[in-house]
Amino acid sequence: MYLPEKDEPCVKTIPDPPENMMLIPAGKFEMGNNDTESYYEQQVHTVHVDAFYMDAHAVTNLEYQQFLIENSSWQKDQIEGKFHDGDYLLNWNGNNYPAGQANHPVTWVSWYSAMAYTMWVGKRLPTEAEWEYAARGGLSGKKYPWGDVLSAAKANYGRNVGDTTVVGKYPANGYGLYDMSGNVWEWCIDLYDDDFYFASPRKNPRSGTNEPEWIINNFMDIKTERVLRGGGWSASPQGICVAGRFLLSPMNTIYEYGFRCVR
């Protein structure tokens, strides 16, 4: 155990966040939404989340390309059929992302490939609770990361742009995170469960299992639907609400579905 030298001040320091990650402080928040139009977000419940780090932005095409170069089994022409729906990296030409989109979020990726990437970089996908807590950016009871008033100047949604945009184009939320609403939907590690909010644990809830290590070690064998959060560039105003939830098979790949990592 390290002990300070005589006369050396004993000061507890907080380590700097890993590169391009933001420290999300421990805390509690009201998770969900009781709007009658938002059945899947009911019921609002208090959740406590431990501190963690989250990527400031979604994983980009350039970052994903580096993963592919070092992991040939996840390349477009070599990935096993059981890990995607046939449209994996549909807009790529081999290992080359669309021209001019190096810093756009990667899309057309399945939950399986997102999981593989997170393991490669020594991270993981966020839980639903972590994602929503981080997306709120310290605000309480608001629809969007910036408040309740919808603004096309603060998010890429509703086909206003017609495609993904460079990460970081829109203002960050209170935790320094970009595009927590709009641009791309983001995969979470959790099993999708309609009724989970009615009986979920109040501290660090994880749907499907309380052991993320088990999911990480067995992700290739998982078949159940996974959660997506945040809304994409074509999503409606309701779709980009911070409480909004969606589900897909882990095989699915779509033009506005990407991911970001936590540690």
Contacts in CASP RR format, 6 or more apart in sequence:
PFRMAT RR
TARGET T0000
AUTHOR 0000-0000-0000
METHOD contacts of the structure
MODEL  1
MYLPEKDEPCVKTIPDPPENMMLIPAGKFEMGNNDTESYYEQQVHTVHVD
AFYMDAHAVTNLEYQQFLIENSSWQKDQIEGKFHDGDYLLNWNGNNYPAG
QANHPVTWVSWYSAMAYTMWVGKRLPTEAEWEYAARGGLSGKKYPWGDVL
SAAKANYGRNVGDTTVVGKYPANGYGLYDMSGNVWEWCIDLYDDDFYFAS
PRKNPRSGTNEPEWIINNFMDIKTERVLRGGGWSASPQGICVAGRFLLSP
MNTIYEYGFRCVR
4 10 0 8 1.000
14 23 0 8 1.000
17 23 0 8 1.000
17 53 0 8 1.000
18 53 0 8 1.000
18 263 0 8 1.000
20 55 0 8 1.000
20 56 0 8 1.000
20 57 0 8 1.000
21 53 0 8 1.000
21 54 0 8 1.000
21 55 0 8 1.000
21 56 0 8 1.000
21 263 0 8 1.000
22 53 0 8 1.000
22 54 0 8 1.000
22 55 0 8 1.000
22 56 0 8 1.000
22 175 0 8 1.000
22 176 0 8 1.000
22 177 0 8 1.000
23 51 0 8 1.000
23 53 0 8 1.000
24 49 0 8 1.000
24 51 0 8 1.000
24 52 0 8 1.000
24 53 0 8 1.000
24 54 0 8 1.000
24 130 0 8 1.000
24 133 0 8 1.000
24 134 0 8 1.000
24 175 0 8 1.000
25 51 0 8 1.000
26 48 0 8 1.000
26 49 0 8 1.000
26 50 0 8 1.000
26 51 0 8 1.000
27 48 0 8 1.000
27 49 0 8 1.000
27 133 0 8 1.000
28 46 0 8 1.000
28 47 0 8 1.000
28 48 0 8 1.000
28 49 0 8 1.000
29 46 0 8 1.000
29 47 0 8 1.000
29 49 0 8 1.000
29 132 0 8 1.000
29 133 0 8 1.000
29 136 0 8 1.000
29 138 0 8 1.000
29 140 0 8 1.000
30 44 0 8 1.000
30 45 0 8 1.000
30 46 0 8 1.000
30 47 0 8 1.000
30 140 0 8 1.000
30 141 0 8 1.000
31 44 0 8 1.000
31 45 0 8 1.000
31 46 0 8 1.000
31 47 0 8 1.000
31 129 0 8 1.000
31 132 0 8 1.000
31 133 0 8 1.000
31 197 0 8 1.000
31 243 0 8 1.000
32 41 0 8 1.000
32 42 0 8 1.000
32 43 0 8 1.000
32 44 0 8 1.000
32 45 0 8 1.000
32 132 0 8 1.000
32 197 0 8 1.000
32 243 0 8 1.000
32 244 0 8 1.000
33 41 0 8 1.000
33 42 0 8 1.000
33 44 0 8 1.000
33 241 0 8 1.000
33 243 0 8 1.000
33 244 0 8 1.000
34 41 0 8 1.000
34 42 0 8 1.000
34 43 0 8 1.000
34 44 0 8 1.000
35 41 0 8 1.000
37 238 0 8 1.000
38 238 0 8 1.000
38 241 0 8 1.000
38 243 0 8 1.000
38 244 0 8 1.000
40 194 0 8 1.000
40 244 0 8 1.000
40 245 0 8 1.000
41 197 0 8 1.000
41 241 0 8 1.000
41 243 0 8 1.000
41 244 0 8 1.000
41 245 0 8 1.000
42 197 0 8 1.000
43 197 0 8 1.000
43 198 0 8 1.000
45 197 0 8 1.000
45 200 0 8 1.000
45 202 0 8 1.000
46 202 0 8 1.000
47 129 0 8 1.000
47 133 0 8 1.000
47 200 0 8 1.000
47 202 0 8 1.000
47 203 0 8 1.000
47 205 0 8 1.000
48 202 0 8 1.000
48 203 0 8 1.000
48 204 0 8 1.000
49 129 0 8 1.000
49 130 0 8 1.000
49 133 0 8 1.000
49 203 0 8 1.000
49 204 0 8 1.000
50 203 0 8 1.000
50 204 0 8 1.000
52 126 0 8 1.000
52 130 0 8 1.000
52 262 0 8 1.000
52 263 0 8 1.000
53 262 0 8 1.000
53 263 0 8 1.000
54 126 0 8 1.000
54 130 0 8 1.000
54 134 0 8 1.000
54 175 0 8 1.000
54 177 0 8 1.000
54 260 0 8 1.000
54 261 0 8 1.000
54 262 0 8 1.000
55 123 0 8 1.000
55 260 0 8 1.000
55 261 0 8 1.000
55 262 0 8 1.000
56 172 0 8 1.000
56 176 0 8 1.000
56 177 0 8 1.000
56 178 0 8 1.000
57 105 0 8 1.000
57 167 0 8 1.000
57 168 0 8 1.000
57 177 0 8 1.000
57 178 0 8 1.000
57 179 0 8 1.000
57 260 0 8 1.000
58 105 0 8 1.000
58 106 0 8 1.000
58 167 0 8 1.000
58 179 0 8 1.000
58 183 0 8 1.000
58 184 0 8 1.000
58 186 0 8 1.000
58 258 0 8 1.000
58 259 0 8 1.000
58 260 0 8 1.000
59 105 0 8 1.000
59 106 0 8 1.000
59 114 0 8 1.000
59 117 0 8 1.000
59 258 0 8 1.000
59 259 0 8 1.000
59 260 0 8 1.000
59 261 0 8 1.000
60 102 0 8 1.000
60 103 0 8 1.000
60 104 0 8 1.000
60 105 0 8 1.000
60 106 0 8 1.000
60 167 0 8 1.000
61 97 0 8 1.000
61 98 0 8 1.000
61 101 0 8 1.000
61 102 0 8 1.000
61 103 0 8 1.000
61 104 0 8 1.000
61 105 0 8 1.000
61 106 0 8 1.000
62 97 0 8 1.000
62 102 0 8 1.000
62 103 0 8 1.000
63 106 0 8 1.000
64 97 0 8 1.000
64 106 0 8 1.000
64 109 0 8 1.000
64 117 0 8 1.000
65 95 0 8 1.000
65 96 0 8 1.000
65 97 0 8 1.000
67 74 0 8 1.000
67 116 0 8 1.000
67 117 0 8 1.000
67 120 0 8 1.000
67 121 0 8 1.000
68 74 0 8 1.000
68 75 0 8 1.000
68 76 0 8 1.000
68 95 0 8 1.000
69 95 0 8 1.000
70 120 0 8 1.000
71 116 0 8 1.000
71 120 0 8 1.000
72 78 0 8 1.000
73 79 0 8 1.000
73 80 0 8 1.000
74 113 0 8 1.000
74 116 0 8 1.000
74 117 0 8 1.000
75 94 0 8 1.000
75 95 0 8 1.000
76 88 0 8 1.000
76 89 0 8 1.000
76 92 0 8 1.000
76 94 0 8 1.000
76 95 0 8 1.000
77 94 0 8 1.000
79 88 0 8 1.000
79 113 0 8 1.000
82 251 0 8 1.000
83 110 0 8 1.000
83 112 0 8 1.000
83 113 0 8 1.000
83 220 0 8 1.000
83 251 0 8 1.000
84 110 0 8 1.000
84 112 0 8 1.000
84 113 0 8 1.000
84 251 0 8 1.000
84 253 0 8 1.000
85 110 0 8 1.000
85 249 0 8 1.000
85 251 0 8 1.000
85 252 0 8 1.000
85 253 0 8 1.000
86 253 0 8 1.000
87 108 0 8 1.000
87 253 0 8 1.000
87 254 0 8 1.000
88 108 0 8 1.000
88 109 0 8 1.000
88 110 0 8 1.000
88 113 0 8 1.000
88 253 0 8 1.000
89 108 0 8 1.000
89 109 0 8 1.000
89 253 0 8 1.000
90 108 0 8 1.000
90 253 0 8 1.000
90 255 0 8 1.000
91 97 0 8 1.000
91 98 0 8 1.000
91 107 0 8 1.000
91 108 0 8 1.000
91 255 0 8 1.000
92 98 0 8 1.000
92 108 0 8 1.000
97 104 0 8 1.000
97 106 0 8 1.000
98 104 0 8 1.000
101 164 0 8 1.000
103 166 0 8 1.000
103 167 0 8 1.000
104 164 0 8 1.000
104 165 0 8 1.000
104 166 0 8 1.000
104 167 0 8 1.000
105 164 0 8 1.000
105 167 0 8 1.000
105 179 0 8 1.000
105 183 0 8 1.000
105 184 0 8 1.000
105 258 0 8 1.000
106 258 0 8 1.000
107 164 0 8 1.000
107 184 0 8 1.000
107 253 0 8 1.000
107 254 0 8 1.000
107 255 0 8 1.000
107 256 0 8 1.000
107 257 0 8 1.000
107 258 0 8 1.000
108 253 0 8 1.000
108 254 0 8 1.000
108 255 0 8 1.000
108 257 0 8 1.000
109 117 0 8 1.000
109 187 0 8 1.000
109 253 0 8 1.000
109 257 0 8 1.000
109 258 0 8 1.000
109 259 0 8 1.000
110 250 0 8 1.000
110 251 0 8 1.000
110 252 0 8 1.000
110 253 0 8 1.000
111 125 0 8 1.000
111 187 0 8 1.000
111 226 0 8 1.000
111 248 0 8 1.000
111 250 0 8 1.000
111 251 0 8 1.000
111 252 0 8 1.000
112 219 0 8 1.000
112 220 0 8 1.000
112 250 0 8 1.000
112 251 0 8 1.000
114 125 0 8 1.000
114 187 0 8 1.000
114 258 0 8 1.000
114 259 0 8 1.000
115 124 0 8 1.000
115 125 0 8 1.000
115 189 0 8 1.000
115 216 0 8 1.000
115 219 0 8 1.000
116 219 0 8 1.000
117 259 0 8 1.000
117 261 0 8 1.000
118 124 0 8 1.000
118 125 0 8 1.000
118 259 0 8 1.000
118 261 0 8 1.000
119 216 0 8 1.000
121 261 0 8 1.000
122 263 0 8 1.000
123 261 0 8 1.000
123 262 0 8 1.000
123 263 0 8 1.000
124 189 0 8 1.000
124 212 0 8 1.000
124 216 0 8 1.000
124 261 0 8 1.000
124 262 0 8 1.000
124 263 0 8 1.000
125 187 0 8 1.000
125 188 0 8 1.000
125 189 0 8 1.000
125 259 0 8 1.000
125 261 0 8 1.000
125 262 0 8 1.000
126 134 0 8 1.000
126 186 0 8 1.000
126 188 0 8 1.000
126 189 0 8 1.000
126 260 0 8 1.000
126 261 0 8 1.000
126 262 0 8 1.000
127 188 0 8 1.000
127 189 0 8 1.000
127 190 0 8 1.000
127 204 0 8 1.000
127 205 0 8 1.000
127 206 0 8 1.000
127 207 0 8 1.000
127 212 0 8 1.000
128 188 0 8 1.000
128 190 0 8 1.000
128 205 0 8 1.000
128 207 0 8 1.000
128 227 0 8 1.000
128 229 0 8 1.000
128 245 0 8 1.000
129 204 0 8 1.000
129 205 0 8 1.000
129 206 0 8 1.000
130 262 0 8 1.000
131 186 0 8 1.000
131 188 0 8 1.000
131 229 0 8 1.000
131 230 0 8 1.000
132 229 0 8 1.000
132 242 0 8 1.000
132 243 0 8 1.000
134 175 0 8 1.000
134 177 0 8 1.000
134 180 0 8 1.000
135 145 0 8 1.000
135 173 0 8 1.000
135 177 0 8 1.000
135 180 0 8 1.000
135 181 0 8 1.000
135 229 0 8 1.000
135 230 0 8 1.000
135 242 0 8 1.000
136 142 0 8 1.000
136 145 0 8 1.000
136 173 0 8 1.000
136 242 0 8 1.000
137 145 0 8 1.000
137 173 0 8 1.000
137 174 0 8 1.000
137 175 0 8 1.000
137 176 0 8 1.000
137 177 0 8 1.000
137 180 0 8 1.000
138 173 0 8 1.000
138 174 0 8 1.000
138 175 0 8 1.000
139 145 0 8 1.000
139 146 0 8 1.000
139 147 0 8 1.000
139 173 0 8 1.000
139 174 0 8 1.000
142 148 0 8 1.000
142 242 0 8 1.000
143 150 0 8 1.000
143 241 0 8 1.000
143 242 0 8 1.000
143 243 0 8 1.000
144 150 0 8 1.000
144 154 0 8 1.000
144 155 0 8 1.000
144 181 0 8 1.000
144 240 0 8 1.000
144 241 0 8 1.000
144 242 0 8 1.000
145 154 0 8 1.000
145 173 0 8 1.000
145 174 0 8 1.000
145 177 0 8 1.000
145 180 0 8 1.000
145 181 0 8 1.000
145 242 0 8 1.000
146 154 0 8 1.000
146 171 0 8 1.000
146 173 0 8 1.000
150 237 0 8 1.000
152 160 0 8 1.000
153 170 0 8 1.000
154 170 0 8 1.000
154 171 0 8 1.000
154 181 0 8 1.000
155 170 0 8 1.000
155 179 0 8 1.000
155 181 0 8 1.000
155 182 0 8 1.000
155 183 0 8 1.000
155 240 0 8 1.000
156 164 0 8 1.000
156 165 0 8 1.000
156 169 0 8 1.000
156 170 0 8 1.000
156 179 0 8 1.000
156 182 0 8 1.000
156 183 0 8 1.000
156 232 0 8 1.000
156 233 0 8 1.000
157 181 0 8 1.000
157 182 0 8 1.000
157 231 0 8 1.000
157 232 0 8 1.000
157 233 0 8 1.000
157 234 0 8 1.000
157 235 0 8 1.000
157 236 0 8 1.000
157 237 0 8 1.000
157 239 0 8 1.000
157 240 0 8 1.000
158 233 0 8 1.000
158 234 0 8 1.000
158 235 0 8 1.000
158 236 0 8 1.000
158 237 0 8 1.000
159 233 0 8 1.000
159 234 0 8 1.000
160 233 0 8 1.000
161 233 0 8 1.000
162 233 0 8 1.000
162 234 0 8 1.000
163 233 0 8 1.000
164 183 0 8 1.000
164 184 0 8 1.000
164 233 0 8 1.000
164 256 0 8 1.000
165 183 0 8 1.000
165 233 0 8 1.000
167 178 0 8 1.000
167 179 0 8 1.000
167 183 0 8 1.000
168 178 0 8 1.000
168 179 0 8 1.000
169 178 0 8 1.000
170 178 0 8 1.000
170 179 0 8 1.000
170 183 0 8 1.000
171 178 0 8 1.000
172 178 0 8 1.000
173 180 0 8 1.000
180 230 0 8 1.000
180 242 0 8 1.000
181 230 0 8 1.000
181 231 0 8 1.000
181 240 0 8 1.000
181 241 0 8 1.000
181 242 0 8 1.000
182 230 0 8 1.000
182 231 0 8 1.000
182 232 0 8 1.000
182 233 0 8 1.000
182 235 0 8 1.000
182 240 0 8 1.000
183 231 0 8 1.000
183 232 0 8 1.000
183 233 0 8 1.000
183 256 0 8 1.000
184 231 0 8 1.000
184 232 0 8 1.000
184 233 0 8 1.000
184 256 0 8 1.000
184 257 0 8 1.000
184 258 0 8 1.000
185 228 0 8 1.000
185 229 0 8 1.000
185 230 0 8 1.000
185 231 0 8 1.000
185 232 0 8 1.000
185 235 0 8 1.000
185 246 0 8 1.000
185 254 0 8 1.000
185 256 0 8 1.000
185 257 0 8 1.000
185 258 0 8 1.000
186 228 0 8 1.000
186 229 0 8 1.000
186 230 0 8 1.000
186 257 0 8 1.000
186 258 0 8 1.000
186 259 0 8 1.000
186 260 0 8 1.000
187 226 0 8 1.000
187 227 0 8 1.000
187 228 0 8 1.000
187 257 0 8 1.000
187 258 0 8 1.000
187 259 0 8 1.000
188 226 0 8 1.000
188 227 0 8 1.000
188 228 0 8 1.000
188 229 0 8 1.000
189 206 0 8 1.000
189 212 0 8 1.000
189 215 0 8 1.000
189 226 0 8 1.000
190 206 0 8 1.000
190 207 0 8 1.000
190 208 0 8 1.000
190 226 0 8 1.000
190 227 0 8 1.000
191 207 0 8 1.000
191 208 0 8 1.000
191 209 0 8 1.000
191 224 0 8 1.000
191 225 0 8 1.000
191 226 0 8 1.000
191 227 0 8 1.000
192 207 0 8 1.000
192 224 0 8 1.000
192 225 0 8 1.000
192 226 0 8 1.000
192 227 0 8 1.000
192 245 0 8 1.000
192 247 0 8 1.000
193 207 0 8 1.000
193 208 0 8 1.000
196 205 0 8 1.000
196 207 0 8 1.000
200 207 0 8 1.000
201 210 0 8 1.000
204 210 0 8 1.000
206 212 0 8 1.000
207 227 0 8 1.000
208 224 0 8 1.000
209 215 0 8 1.000
215 222 0 8 1.000
222 250 0 8 1.000
223 249 0 8 1.000
223 250 0 8 1.000
224 250 0 8 1.000
225 247 0 8 1.000
225 248 0 8 1.000
225 249 0 8 1.000
225 250 0 8 1.000
226 247 0 8 1.000
226 248 0 8 1.000
226 249 0 8 1.000
226 250 0 8 1.000
227 245 0 8 1.000
227 246 0 8 1.000
227 247 0 8 1.000
228 245 0 8 1.000
228 246 0 8 1.000
228 247 0 8 1.000
228 248 0 8 1.000
228 257 0 8 1.000
229 244 0 8 1.000
229 245 0 8 1.000
229 246 0 8 1.000
230 239 0 8 1.000
230 240 0 8 1.000
230 242 0 8 1.000
230 244 0 8 1.000
231 239 0 8 1.000
231 240 0 8 1.000
231 244 0 8 1.000
231 246 0 8 1.000
231 256 0 8 1.000
232 239 0 8 1.000
232 240 0 8 1.000
232 256 0 8 1.000
233 256 0 8 1.000
234 256 0 8 1.000
235 256 0 8 1.000
238 244 0 8 1.000
239 246 0 8 1.000
248 254 0 8 1.000
248 257 0 8 1.000
END
